[in-house]
Amino acid sequence: MAVGKEIRGKIKSVENTKKITKAMEMVAASKMRKAQDRMRAARPYSEKVRNIATHLGQANPEYVHPFMKIHPVKSSGFIVVTTDKGLCGGMNTNILRALTHKFKDMQAVGSTPQTIAIGNKGLGFLNRVGVPVLAHVTQLGDTPHLEKLIGAVKVMMDAYTEGKLDAVYICYTRFINTMKQEPVIEQLLPLSDEKMRAETRAAGSYAWDYLYEPDAPTVIDDLLELYIESLVYQAVAENMASEQSARMVAMKAATDNAGSVIGELKLIYNKTRQAAITKELSEIVAGAAAV
């Protein structure tokens, strides 16, 4: 039964694949809880820093930090946050597709985007499409560390401060829940983006004012650096939580599909085996009748 032996080999192969996907599903489920806790713990801090930075933009008009100056947008930079590993469904594909549309809009007006890649998948994509990559960070592991991110992000901030870029965007996958992750492209600089203007309108006519020690430039400069660092760290934490959730769901779907394939192959094998037995019995009966 050469055919039956071949089917048994396929069944064994799919069973081995099912074991691997099941193990990966369990590992992702274990890492997902820690990644979600880390992401949720970072959210309040990043939101508070964002709010204070927004208020500072209007509280001290005598000193205007370069991050607060609005420019006509002719050139833009993108901090692209993706995963280092694959097997996480369409998560990376969705954010890179949205980024591609943004690049096409910029190229239509004759502008070339500058990028920073955080994660192997984004770095590979940017190299394939020929977009300039100023810096990159890969192999972050399961826990993001701010000191690994600061160097690459500072390259983008320096380019903005020097006037080479008029706007900076951060691209990542926001965690909604275990079954849903949303690709997001948010404006990071200048500070007066649509979200911050909405927060200002929500505050009404309340006049924000602060007492600065030792002086306003020192406080605002340090705070805006914390602002950028916290938002980038939060984006990476959100992306990691989304990665583990997406991988767990993808591996569960792969395990279920493997089970369905095994069931179909076993049915085919049993039918083939039964047909061979029936054929042998028919030959035996025919031979006995001939005798």
C-alpha positions as CSV (number, residue, x, y, z in Angstrom):
1,M,0.0,0.0,0.0
2,A,2.3,2.7,-1.3
3,V,-0.5,5.2,-1.3
4,G,-1.5,4.4,2.3
5,K,2.1,4.7,3.4
6,E,2.3,8.1,1.8
7,I,-0.8,9.3,3.6
8,R,0.5,8.0,6.9
9,G,3.6,10.0,6.4
10,K,1.5,13.2,5.7
11,I,-0.5,12.5,8.8
12,K,2.6,12.2,10.9
13,S,4.1,15.4,9.4
14,V,0.9,17.4,10.2
15,E,0.8,16.0,13.7
16,N,4.3,17.2,14.3
17,T,3.4,20.6,13.0
18,K,0.4,20.7,15.3
19,K,2.6,20.0,18.3
20,I,4.8,22.9,17.4
21,T,1.9,25.4,16.8
22,K,0.3,24.3,20.1
23,A,3.5,24.8,22.0
24,M,3.9,28.3,20.4
25,E,0.3,29.1,21.3
26,M,1.0,28.3,24.9
27,V,4.2,30.2,25.0
28,A,2.6,33.3,23.5
29,A,-0.3,33.1,26.0
30,S,2.2,33.1,28.8
31,K,4.1,36.1,27.5
32,M,0.9,37.9,26.6
33,R,-0.1,38.5,30.2
34,K,3.2,40.0,31.1
35,A,3.3,42.2,28.0
36,Q,-0.2,43.5,28.6
37,D,0.6,44.3,32.3
38,R,3.7,46.2,31.2
39,M,1.8,48.1,28.5
40,R,-1.1,49.0,30.9
41,A,1.4,50.2,33.5
42,A,3.1,52.5,31.1
43,R,-0.2,54.1,29.7
44,P,-1.0,56.5,32.6
45,Y,2.6,57.9,32.7
46,S,2.7,58.5,28.9
47,E,-0.8,60.1,28.9
48,K,0.2,62.4,31.8
49,V,3.4,63.5,30.1
50,R,1.4,64.2,26.9
51,N,-1.1,66.3,28.8
52,I,1.6,68.4,30.6
53,A,3.5,68.9,27.3
54,T,0.3,70.1,25.7
55,H,-0.4,72.6,28.5
56,L,3.3,73.8,28.4
57,G,2.8,74.7,24.8
58,Q,0.5,77.5,25.7
59,A,1.6,78.2,29.3
60,N,4.9,80.0,28.4
61,P,4.8,81.8,25.1
62,E,8.1,83.6,25.9
63,Y,10.1,80.5,25.3
64,V,9.1,78.3,22.3
65,H,10.9,75.0,22.1
66,P,11.7,73.7,18.5
67,F,9.3,70.8,19.2
68,M,6.5,73.3,19.6
69,K,7.1,75.2,16.4
70,I,4.7,74.5,13.5
71,H,6.2,74.3,10.0
72,P,4.7,73.8,6.6
73,V,5.1,70.0,6.1
74,K,7.5,69.4,3.2
75,S,9.5,66.5,4.7
76,S,8.5,64.0,7.3
77,G,10.2,61.3,9.5
78,F,8.6,58.0,10.6
79,I,9.5,55.9,13.6
80,V,8.3,52.4,12.4
81,V,7.7,49.9,15.2
82,T,7.3,46.3,14.1
83,T,8.2,42.9,15.5
84,D,11.5,41.0,15.3
85,K,9.8,37.7,14.6
86,G,7.0,36.5,12.4
87,L,4.1,34.1,12.8
88,C,1.8,36.8,14.3
89,G,-0.9,36.9,11.7
90,G,-1.4,40.0,9.6
91,M,-0.2,42.4,12.3
92,N,3.0,43.6,10.6
93,T,1.3,43.5,7.2
94,N,-1.5,45.9,8.3
95,I,0.8,48.6,9.7
96,L,3.2,48.4,6.8
97,R,0.3,48.6,4.3
98,A,-0.9,51.8,6.1
99,L,2.7,53.1,6.0
100,T,2.9,52.4,2.3
101,H,-0.1,54.6,1.6
102,K,1.5,57.4,3.6
103,F,4.7,57.1,1.6
104,K,2.8,57.2,-1.7
105,D,1.1,60.4,-0.6
106,M,4.4,62.0,0.2
107,Q,6.1,60.8,-3.0
108,A,3.2,62.3,-5.0
109,V,4.2,65.7,-3.8
110,G,7.9,65.1,-4.3
111,S,8.9,64.4,-0.7
112,T,11.2,61.6,0.4
113,P,10.4,60.2,3.9
114,Q,13.1,59.5,6.5
115,T,12.6,56.6,8.8
116,I,13.8,54.8,11.9
117,A,13.1,51.1,12.1
118,I,12.4,49.4,15.5
119,G,12.1,45.6,14.7
120,N,13.5,43.3,12.1
121,K,10.3,43.1,10.0
122,G,10.0,46.9,9.5
123,L,13.8,47.2,8.7
124,G,13.5,44.5,6.1
125,F,10.5,46.2,4.5
126,L,12.0,49.6,4.4
127,N,15.2,48.2,2.8
128,R,13.1,46.5,0.2
129,V,11.1,49.5,-0.8
130,G,14.2,51.7,-0.8
131,V,13.2,54.2,1.9
132,P,16.2,55.8,3.7
133,V,16.7,54.4,7.2
134,L,18.6,56.8,9.5
135,A,18.9,54.2,12.3
136,H,17.5,51.0,13.5
137,V,17.0,48.9,16.7
138,T,16.4,45.2,16.5
139,Q,16.4,42.2,18.9
140,L,14.7,44.0,21.8
141,G,13.6,40.7,23.3
142,D,10.4,40.2,25.3
143,T,11.0,43.3,27.5
144,P,11.6,46.8,26.0
145,H,14.4,48.8,27.5
146,L,14.4,52.5,27.0
147,E,18.2,52.8,26.9
148,K,18.2,50.7,23.7
149,L,15.7,53.0,22.0
150,I,17.1,56.4,23.0
151,G,20.0,56.4,20.6
152,A,18.0,55.7,17.4
153,V,15.2,58.1,18.4
154,K,17.7,60.9,19.1
155,V,18.8,60.7,15.5
156,M,15.3,61.5,14.4
157,M,14.9,64.3,17.0
158,D,18.2,65.9,16.0
159,A,17.1,65.9,12.3
160,Y,13.9,67.6,13.3
161,T,15.6,70.2,15.5
162,E,18.1,71.0,12.7
163,G,15.2,71.7,10.4
164,K,15.7,68.7,8.1
165,L,12.3,67.4,9.0
166,D,9.0,69.3,9.4
167,A,7.0,66.5,11.1
168,V,7.7,63.2,12.8
169,Y,5.2,60.3,13.0
170,I,5.3,57.1,15.0
171,C,3.8,54.0,13.5
172,Y,2.9,51.0,15.6
173,T,0.1,48.5,16.4
174,R,-2.1,49.6,19.3
175,F,-3.5,46.9,21.6
176,I,-7.3,47.0,21.9
177,N,-8.0,43.5,23.2
178,T,-6.8,40.0,22.8
179,M,-8.7,39.6,19.5
180,K,-8.2,43.1,18.1
181,Q,-5.1,45.1,17.4
182,E,-5.2,48.4,15.5
183,P,-2.5,49.9,13.2
184,V,-1.8,53.5,14.2
185,I,0.2,56.4,12.6
186,E,0.3,59.3,15.1
187,Q,2.0,62.6,14.7
188,L,4.7,62.9,17.3
189,L,6.1,66.3,16.4
190,P,5.3,69.2,16.4
191,L,3.2,69.0,19.6
192,S,0.3,70.9,18.2
193,D,-1.2,68.0,16.3
194,E,-5.0,67.4,16.0
195,K,-5.2,65.3,19.2
196,M,-3.5,68.0,21.3
197,R,-5.6,70.7,19.8
198,A,-8.7,68.7,20.8
199,E,-7.4,68.4,24.3
200,T,-6.9,72.2,24.4
201,R,-10.5,72.8,23.2
202,A,-11.7,70.3,25.9
203,A,-9.9,72.3,28.5
204,G,-12.0,75.4,27.5
205,S,-10.6,78.8,28.2
206,Y,-8.7,77.8,31.3
207,A,-5.2,79.4,31.3
208,W,-2.4,77.0,32.2
209,D,0.5,78.5,34.0
210,Y,3.5,77.1,35.9
211,L,6.3,78.2,38.1
212,Y,9.6,77.0,36.7
213,E,12.7,76.2,38.7
214,P,15.4,76.9,37.8
215,D,14.0,78.4,34.6
216,A,11.5,77.7,31.8
217,P,14.0,76.5,29.1
218,T,15.6,73.9,31.4
219,V,12.3,72.5,32.6
220,I,10.6,72.5,29.2
221,D,13.7,71.0,27.4
222,D,13.9,68.1,29.9
223,L,10.2,67.5,29.9
224,L,9.9,67.4,26.2
225,E,12.7,64.8,26.0
226,L,10.7,62.7,28.6
227,Y,7.7,63.3,26.4
228,I,9.3,61.8,23.3
229,E,10.9,58.9,25.2
230,S,7.7,58.0,27.0
231,L,5.6,57.9,23.8
232,V,8.2,55.8,22.0
233,Y,8.4,53.4,24.9
234,Q,4.6,53.2,25.1
235,A,4.4,52.5,21.4
236,V,6.9,49.6,21.7
237,A,5.1,48.2,24.8
238,E,1.8,48.4,22.9
239,N,3.3,46.7,19.9
240,M,4.8,43.9,22.0
241,A,1.4,43.2,23.7
242,S,-0.2,43.2,20.3
243,E,2.5,40.8,19.0
244,Q,1.9,38.2,21.7
245,S,-1.9,38.4,21.3
246,A,-1.7,38.2,17.5
247,R,0.7,35.2,17.7
248,M,-1.5,33.4,20.2
249,V,-4.5,33.8,18.0
250,A,-2.6,32.8,14.8
251,M,-1.1,29.7,16.4
252,K,-4.5,28.7,17.8
253,A,-5.9,29.0,14.3
254,A,-3.0,27.0,12.9
255,T,-3.5,24.3,15.5
256,D,-7.2,24.0,14.7
257,N,-6.5,23.9,11.0
258,A,-3.9,21.1,11.5
259,G,-6.5,19.1,13.4
260,S,-9.0,19.5,10.5
261,V,-6.3,18.4,8.0
262,I,-5.4,15.4,10.1
263,G,-9.1,14.4,10.3
264,E,-9.4,14.7,6.5
265,L,-6.2,12.7,5.9
266,K,-7.4,9.9,8.3
267,L,-10.7,9.7,6.4
268,I,-8.9,9.4,3.1
269,Y,-6.5,6.8,4.5
270,N,-9.3,4.7,5.9
271,K,-11.2,4.8,2.6
272,T,-8.0,3.9,0.7
273,R,-7.3,1.0,3.1
274,Q,-10.9,-0.2,2.9
275,A,-10.8,-0.1,-0.9
276,A,-7.6,-2.2,-0.9
277,I,-9.1,-4.8,1.5
278,T,-12.2,-5.0,-0.7
279,K,-10.1,-5.5,-3.8
280,E,-8.1,-8.3,-2.1
281,L,-11.3,-10.1,-1.0
282,S,-12.8,-9.8,-4.4
283,E,-9.6,-11.4,-5.9
284,I,-9.7,-14.2,-3.4
285,V,-13.4,-14.9,-4.0
286,A,-12.8,-14.8,-7.8
287,G,-9.9,-17.2,-7.5
288,A,-11.9,-19.7,-5.3
289,A,-14.7,-19.6,-7.8
290,A,-12.4,-20.3,-10.7
291,V,-11.0,-23.4,-8.9
